[in-house]
C-alpha cells in the first residue's frame, strides 16, 4: 500500500488538529484548496470528524490524528538527525 495524494491530504488535515484540547476543532472554508475540502469530506465520510467541513474529531478520529501526528514527529526527527 502506498500513500496516494488523497491519503496525504487527509493526513495533513489530521495533523492540523490540536490534540491538547478536545474543545478545539477545525473549519475548512470553501475558499480553501479543493484538495483540503475534499480531504475533509472524506474524513467525515470515514467518521473521523463530525462535520464535512471540519468540526471536531470523533473518538476514532482522535486516535487517527494521534498516530498521524506521531508519525510526522518521528519522520521529521529522523530527517533532522540524519
N, CA, C and O atoms as CSV, one atom per row, in Angstrom:
chain,resi,resn,atom,element,x,y,z
A,1,UNK,N,N,0.848,-1.180,0.000
A,1,UNK,CA,C,0.000,0.000,0.000
A,1,UNK,C,C,0.891,1.240,0.000
A,1,UNK,O,O,1.841,1.347,0.775
A,2,UNK,N,N,0.566,2.150,-0.869
A,2,UNK,CA,C,1.357,3.374,-0.944
A,2,UNK,C,C,0.497,4.572,-0.538
A,2,UNK,O,O,-0.731,4.495,-0.507
A,3,UNK,N,N,1.164,5.663,-0.233
A,3,UNK,CA,C,0.476,6.895,0.134
A,3,UNK,C,C,0.059,7.623,-1.139
A,3,UNK,O,O,0.903,8.094,-1.903
A,4,UNK,N,N,-1.229,7.709,-1.354
A,4,UNK,CA,C,-1.760,8.434,-2.501
A,4,UNK,C,C,-1.854,9.914,-2.141
A,4,UNK,O,O,-1.821,10.265,-0.962
A,5,UNK,N,N,-1.969,10.776,-3.131
A,5,UNK,CA,C,-2.155,12.196,-2.818
A,5,UNK,C,C,-3.389,12.444,-1.938
A,5,UNK,O,O,-3.391,13.354,-1.109
A,6,UNK,N,N,-4.427,11.638,-2.122
A,6,UNK,CA,C,-5.638,11.785,-1.309
A,6,UNK,C,C,-5.360,11.454,0.151
A,6,UNK,O,O,-5.807,12.171,1.046
A,7,UNK,N,N,-4.619,10.365,0.399
A,7,UNK,CA,C,-4.278,9.995,1.772
A,7,UNK,C,C,-3.374,11.040,2.416
A,7,UNK,O,O,-3.535,11.363,3.594
A,8,UNK,N,N,-2.438,11.562,1.658
A,8,UNK,CA,C,-1.543,12.600,2.184
A,8,UNK,C,C,-2.356,13.838,2.575
A,8,UNK,O,O,-2.100,14.444,3.615
A,9,UNK,N,N,-3.327,14.211,1.752
A,9,UNK,CA,C,-4.173,15.366,2.073
A,9,UNK,C,C,-4.967,15.118,3.355
A,9,UNK,O,O,-5.138,16.030,4.164
A,10,UNK,N,N,-5.451,13.894,3.544
A,10,UNK,CA,C,-6.174,13.557,4.768
A,10,UNK,C,C,-5.243,13.608,5.977
A,10,UNK,O,O,-5.627,14.107,7.035
A,11,UNK,N,N,-4.033,13.099,5.827
A,11,UNK,CA,C,-3.054,13.157,6.914
A,11,UNK,C,C,-2.723,14.603,7.269
A,11,UNK,O,O,-2.552,14.937,8.442
A,12,UNK,N,N,-2.635,15.454,6.258
A,12,UNK,CA,C,-2.346,16.868,6.511
A,12,UNK,C,C,-3.461,17.519,7.326
A,12,UNK,O,O,-3.185,18.326,8.214
A,13,UNK,N,N,-4.709,17.181,7.036
A,13,UNK,CA,C,-5.827,17.717,7.825
A,13,UNK,C,C,-5.745,17.200,9.255
A,13,UNK,O,O,-5.887,17.974,10.201
A,14,UNK,N,N,-5.517,15.902,9.423
A,14,UNK,CA,C,-5.422,15.326,10.768
A,14,UNK,C,C,-4.284,15.958,11.565
A,14,UNK,O,O,-4.382,16.100,12.784
A,15,UNK,N,N,-3.211,16.335,10.882
A,15,UNK,CA,C,-2.061,16.934,11.564
A,15,UNK,C,C,-2.361,18.347,12.070
A,15,UNK,O,O,-1.637,18.860,12.923
A,16,UNK,N,N,-3.402,18.969,11.563
A,16,UNK,CA,C,-3.745,20.333,11.980
A,16,UNK,C,C,-4.495,20.388,13.305
A,16,UNK,O,O,-4.541,21.441,13.943
A,17,UNK,N,N,-5.081,19.279,13.726
A,17,UNK,CA,C,-5.873,19.290,14.955
A,17,UNK,C,C,-4.978,19.442,16.177
A,17,UNK,O,O,-3.910,18.836,16.264
A,18,UNK,N,N,-5.436,20.265,17.122
A,18,UNK,CA,C,-4.743,20.449,18.393
A,18,UNK,C,C,-5.194,19.336,19.329
A,18,UNK,O,O,-6.325,19.356,19.813
A,19,UNK,N,N,-4.329,18.376,19.586
A,19,UNK,CA,C,-4.682,17.246,20.434
A,19,UNK,C,C,-4.664,17.608,21.911
A,19,UNK,O,O,-5.072,16.806,22.751
A,20,UNK,N,N,-4.200,18.794,22.231
A,20,UNK,CA,C,-4.181,19.242,23.616
A,20,UNK,C,C,-5.542,19.692,24.118
A,20,UNK,O,O,-5.721,19.912,25.316
A,21,UNK,N,N,-6.502,19.828,23.213
A,21,UNK,CA,C,-7.834,20.282,23.610
A,21,UNK,C,C,-8.903,19.603,22.767
A,21,UNK,O,O,-8.863,19.653,21.538
A,22,UNK,N,N,-9.851,18.972,23.432
A,22,UNK,CA,C,-10.972,18.368,22.706
A,22,UNK,C,C,-12.035,19.415,22.382
A,22,UNK,O,O,-13.007,19.119,21.688
A,23,UNK,N,N,-11.854,20.628,22.880
A,23,UNK,CA,C,-12.796,21.723,22.653
A,23,UNK,C,C,-12.452,22.541,21.405
A,23,UNK,O,O,-13.178,23.469,21.049
A,24,UNK,N,N,-11.350,22.196,20.747
A,24,UNK,CA,C,-10.887,22.960,19.593
A,24,UNK,C,C,-11.014,22.114,18.333
A,24,UNK,O,O,-10.447,21.025,18.241
A,25,UNK,N,N,-11.768,22.631,17.360
A,25,UNK,CA,C,-11.942,21.925,16.099
A,25,UNK,C,C,-11.306,22.700,14.957
A,25,UNK,O,O,-10.536,23.638,15.167
A,26,UNK,N,N,-11.647,22.287,13.752
A,26,UNK,CA,C,-11.150,22.948,12.544
A,26,UNK,C,C,-12.324,23.333,11.657
A,26,UNK,O,O,-13.388,22.717,11.713
A,27,UNK,N,N,-12.122,24.343,10.852
A,27,UNK,CA,C,-13.096,24.739,9.842
A,27,UNK,C,C,-12.350,24.844,8.525
A,27,UNK,O,O,-11.424,25.644,8.393
A,28,UNK,N,N,-12.751,24.036,7.547
A,28,UNK,CA,C,-12.175,24.109,6.209
A,28,UNK,C,C,-13.132,24.973,5.388
A,28,UNK,O,O,-14.219,24.530,5.015
A,29,UNK,N,N,-12.720,26.193,5.116
A,29,UNK,CA,C,-13.577,27.148,4.418
A,29,UNK,C,C,-13.712,26.786,2.944
A,29,UNK,O,O,-12.871,26.083,2.383
A,30,UNK,N,N,-14.778,27.274,2.331
A,30,UNK,CA,C,-14.995,26.977,0.915
A,30,UNK,C,C,-13.958,27.642,0.023
A,30,UNK,O,O,-13.866,27.318,-1.161
A,31,UNK,N,N,-13.178,28.564,0.571
A,31,UNK,CA,C,-12.106,29.195,-0.203
A,31,UNK,C,C,-10.780,28.431,-0.062
A,31,UNK,O,O,-9.774,28.811,-0.662
A,32,UNK,N,N,-10.788,27.354,0.734
A,32,UNK,CA,C,-9.574,26.540,0.908
A,32,UNK,C,C,-9.269,25.799,-0.393
A,32,UNK,O,O,-10.087,25.755,-1.311
A,33,UNK,N,N,-8.095,25.231,-0.445
A,33,UNK,CA,C,-7.708,24.444,-1.619
A,33,UNK,C,C,-8.703,23.302,-1.820
A,33,UNK,O,O,-9.136,22.679,-0.851
A,34,UNK,N,N,-9.065,23.027,-3.063
A,34,UNK,CA,C,-10.004,21.934,-3.331
A,34,UNK,C,C,-9.555,20.594,-2.742
A,34,UNK,O,O,-10.387,19.777,-2.347
A,35,UNK,N,N,-8.248,20.372,-2.683
A,35,UNK,CA,C,-7.760,19.115,-2.102
A,35,UNK,C,C,-8.054,19.044,-0.610
A,35,UNK,O,O,-8.353,17.970,-0.089
A,36,UNK,N,N,-7.973,20.179,0.084
A,36,UNK,CA,C,-8.277,20.213,1.518
A,36,UNK,C,C,-9.772,20.020,1.760
A,36,UNK,O,O,-10.168,19.314,2.688
A,37,UNK,N,N,-10.588,20.637,0.937
A,37,UNK,CA,C,-12.042,20.486,1.061
A,37,UNK,C,C,-12.437,19.030,0.855
A,37,UNK,O,O,-13.229,18.478,1.619
A,38,UNK,N,N,-11.880,18.414,-0.183
A,38,UNK,CA,C,-12.190,17.010,-0.474
A,38,UNK,C,C,-11.671,16.093,0.629
A,38,UNK,O,O,-12.329,15.118,0.989
A,39,UNK,N,N,-10.499,16.401,1.161
A,39,UNK,CA,C,-9.926,15.579,2.235
A,39,UNK,C,C,-10.804,15.635,3.479
A,39,UNK,O,O,-11.045,14.608,4.115
A,40,UNK,N,N,-11.282,16.817,3.829
A,40,UNK,CA,C,-12.162,16.948,4.992
A,40,UNK,C,C,-13.446,16.152,4.781
A,40,UNK,O,O,-13.928,15.495,5.703
A,41,UNK,N,N,-13.989,16.209,3.598
A,41,UNK,CA,C,-15.215,15.461,3.307
A,41,UNK,C,C,-14.981,13.953,3.445
A,41,UNK,O,O,-15.822,13.236,3.988
A,42,UNK,N,N,-13.838,13.482,2.952
A,42,UNK,CA,C,-13.527,12.042,3.072
A,42,UNK,C,C,-13.345,11.643,4.536
A,42,UNK,O,O,-13.787,10.570,4.945
A,43,UNK,N,N,-12.699,12.498,5.321
A,43,UNK,CA,C,-12.538,12.198,6.749
A,43,UNK,C,C,-13.896,12.123,7.439
A,43,UNK,O,O,-14.100,11.292,8.325
A,44,UNK,N,N,-14.817,12.984,7.037
A,44,UNK,CA,C,-16.175,12.941,7.578
A,44,UNK,C,C,-16.862,11.633,7.182
A,44,UNK,O,O,-17.502,10.988,8.012
A,45,UNK,N,N,-16.728,11.248,5.919
A,45,UNK,CA,C,-17.340,10.003,5.438
A,45,UNK,C,C,-16.762,8.778,6.137
A,45,UNK,O,O,-17.433,7.753,6.259
A,46,UNK,N,N,-15.526,8.885,6.594
A,46,UNK,CA,C,-14.875,7.784,7.321
A,46,UNK,C,C,-15.141,7.867,8.825
A,46,UNK,O,O,-14.592,7.081,9.597
A,47,UNK,N,N,-15.977,8.815,9.239
A,47,UNK,CA,C,-16.332,9.023,10.650
A,47,UNK,C,C,-15.135,9.403,11.521
A,47,UNK,O,O,-15.061,9.017,12.688
A,48,UNK,N,N,-14.201,10.159,10.949
A,48,UNK,CA,C,-13.058,10.636,11.719
A,48,UNK,C,C,-13.281,12.050,12.245
A,48,UNK,O,O,-12.688,12.442,13.250
A,49,UNK,N,N,-14.139,12.818,11.565
A,49,UNK,CA,C,-14.534,14.143,12.032
A,49,UNK,C,C,-16.056,14.232,11.977
A,49,UNK,O,O,-16.705,13.456,11.275
A,50,UNK,N,N,-16.622,15.188,12.726
A,50,UNK,CA,C,-18.085,15.198,12.857
A,50,UNK,C,C,-18.822,16.133,11.900
A,50,UNK,O,O,-20.050,16.211,11.941
A,51,UNK,N,N,-18.093,16.841,11.042
A,51,UNK,CA,C,-18.713,17.723,10.052
A,51,UNK,C,C,-17.968,17.575,8.725
A,51,UNK,O,O,-16.759,17.348,8.722
A,52,UNK,N,N,-18.674,17.699,7.600
A,52,UNK,CA,C,-17.991,17.553,6.306
A,52,UNK,C,C,-16.969,18.649,6.016
A,52,UNK,O,O,-16.120,18.486,5.139
A,53,UNK,N,N,-17.043,19.768,6.746
A,53,UNK,CA,C,-16.078,20.854,6.541
A,53,UNK,C,C,-15.162,21.031,7.749
A,53,UNK,O,O,-14.645,22.121,7.994
A,54,UNK,N,N,-14.969,19.957,8.492
A,54,UNK,CA,C,-14.064,20.019,9.642
A,54,UNK,C,C,-14.760,19.608,10.917
A,54,UNK,O,O,-15.111,18.442,11.097
A,55,UNK,N,N,-14.959,20.566,11.799
A,55,UNK,CA,C,-15.606,20.252,13.066
A,55,UNK,C,C,-14.621,19.669,14.056
A,55,UNK,O,O,-13.463,20.080,14.132
A,56,UNK,N,N,-15.113,18.697,14.817
A,56,UNK,CA,C,-14.310,18.080,15.869
A,56,UNK,C,C,-13.959,16.648,15.502
A,56,UNK,O,O,-14.636,16.013,14.694
A,57,UNK,N,N,-12.891,16.155,16.108
A,57,UNK,CA,C,-12.509,14.762,15.913
A,57,UNK,C,C,-13.490,13.846,16.641
A,57,UNK,O,O,-13.930,14.147,17.751
A,58,UNK,N,N,-13.823,12.741,16.009
A,58,UNK,CA,C,-14.560,11.695,16.701
A,58,UNK,C,C,-13.544,10.908,17.530
A,58,UNK,O,O,-12.348,11.196,17.487
A,59,UNK,N,N,-14.015,9.928,18.272
A,59,UNK,CA,C,-13.093,9.095,19.052
A,59,UNK,C,C,-12.092,8.402,18.128
A,59,UNK,O,O,-10.892,8.383,18.402
A,60,UNK,N,N,-12.594,7.838,17.040
A,60,UNK,CA,C,-11.710,7.191,16.066
A,60,UNK,C,C,-10.794,8.219,15.405
A,60,UNK,O,O,-9.621,7.946,15.149
A,61,UNK,N,N,-11.338,9.396,15.133
A,61,UNK,CA,C,-10.543,10.460,14.528
A,61,UNK,C,C,-9.413,10.925,15.424
A,61,UNK,O,O,-8.318,11.228,14.950
A,62,UNK,N,N,-9.681,10.979,16.723
A,62,UNK,CA,C,-8.623,11.362,17.669
A,62,UNK,C,C,-7.497,10.338,17.638
A,62,UNK,O,O,-6.322,10.704,17.636
A,63,UNK,N,N,-7.855,9.047,17.615
A,63,UNK,CA,C,-6.830,8.002,17.515
A,63,UNK,C,C,-6.017,8.173,16.234
A,63,UNK,O,O,-4.789,8.085,16.251
A,64,UNK,N,N,-6.713,8.417,15.126
A,64,UNK,CA,C,-6.031,8.589,13.841
A,64,UNK,C,C,-5.126,9.816,13.858
A,64,UNK,O,O,-4.001,9.762,13.363
A,65,UNK,N,N,-5.611,10.924,14.425
A,65,UNK,CA,C,-4.810,12.149,14.490
A,65,UNK,C,C,-3.580,11.958,15.369
A,65,UNK,O,O,-2.502,12.459,15.050
A,66,UNK,N,N,-3.739,11.234,16.475
A,66,UNK,CA,C,-2.587,10.956,17.342
A,66,UNK,C,C,-1.527,10.170,16.581
A,66,UNK,O,O,-0.339,10.485,16.660
A,67,UNK,N,N,-1.954,9.150,15.845
A,67,UNK,CA,C,-0.999,8.348,15.074
A,67,UNK,C,C,-0.360,9.175,13.958
A,67,UNK,O,O,0.848,9.099,13.735
A,68,UNK,N,N,-1.176,9.962,13.262
A,68,UNK,CA,C,-0.655,10.783,12.168
A,68,UNK,C,C,0.370,11.789,12.681
A,68,UNK,O,O,1.424,11.972,12.072
A,69,UNK,N,N,0.062,12.438,13.797
A,69,UNK,CA,C,0.980,13.430,14.342
A,69,UNK,C,C,2.235,12.780,14.910
A,69,UNK,O,O,3.324,13.347,14.817
A,70,UNK,N,N,2.092,11.601,15.494
A,70,UNK,CA,C,3.269,10.872,15.989
A,70,UNK,C,C,4.179,10.474,14.834
A,70,UNK,O,O,5.398,10.619,14.915
A,71,UNK,N,N,3.579,9.975,13.765
A,71,UNK,CA,C,4.368,9.582,12.595
A,71,UNK,C,C,5.107,10.783,12.016
A,71,UNK,O,O,6.284,10.687,11.669
A,72,UNK,N,N,4.422,11.898,11.914
A,72,UNK,CA,C,5.056,13.111,11.396
A,72,UNK,C,C,6.232,13.533,12.268
A,72,UNK,O,O,7.279,13.929,11.756
A,73,UNK,N,N,6.059,13.446,13.588
A,73,UNK,CA,C,7.139,13.787,14.516
A,73,UNK,C,C,8.321,12.845,14.335
A,73,UNK,O,O,9.468,13.287,14.277
A,74,UNK,N,N,8.044,11.549,14.246
A,74,UNK,CA,C,9.114,10.559,14.076
A,74,UNK,C,C,9.867,10.795,12.777
A,74,UNK,O,O,11.098,10.806,12.763
A,75,UNK,N,N,9.138,10.984,11.690
A,75,UNK,CA,C,9.791,11.166,10.391
A,75,UNK,C,C,10.559,12.478,10.325
A,75,UNK,O,O,11.629,12.541,9.720
A,76,UNK,N,N,10.032,13.511,10.934
A,76,UNK,CA,C,10.719,14.803,10.942
A,76,UNK,C,C,11.981,14.733,11.789
A,76,UNK,O,O,13.025,15.251,11.393
A,77,UNK,N,N,11.891,14.095,12.951
A,77,UNK,CA,C,13.046,13.957,13.833
A,77,UNK,C,C,14.125,13.118,13.175
A,77,UNK,O,O,15.306,13.456,13.251
A,78,UNK,N,N,13.733,12.030,12.532
A,78,UNK,CA,C,14.707,11.166,11.862
A,78,UNK,C,C,15.415,11.916,10.749
A,78,UNK,O,O,16.619,11.749,10.553
A,79,UNK,N,N,14.677,12.742,10.018
A,79,UNK,CA,C,15.266,13.502,8.924
A,79,UNK,C,C,16.287,14.504,9.456
A,79,UNK,O,O,17.363,14.660,8.879
A,80,UNK,N,N,15.959,15.175,10.543
A,80,UNK,CA,C,16.865,16.176,11.108
A,80,UNK,C,C,18.107,15.527,11.705
A,80,UNK,O,O,19.186,16.120,11.691
A,81,UNK,N,N,17.959,14.305,12.233
A,81,UNK,CA,C,19.087,13.625,12.865
A,81,UNK,C,C,20.072,13.080,11.834
A,81,UNK,O,O,21.237,12.843,12.156
A,82,UNK,N,N,19.620,12.880,10.609
A,82,UNK,CA,C,20.474,12.264,9.580
A,82,UNK,C,C,21.517,13.198,9.044
A,82,UNK,O,O,22.302,12.815,8.176
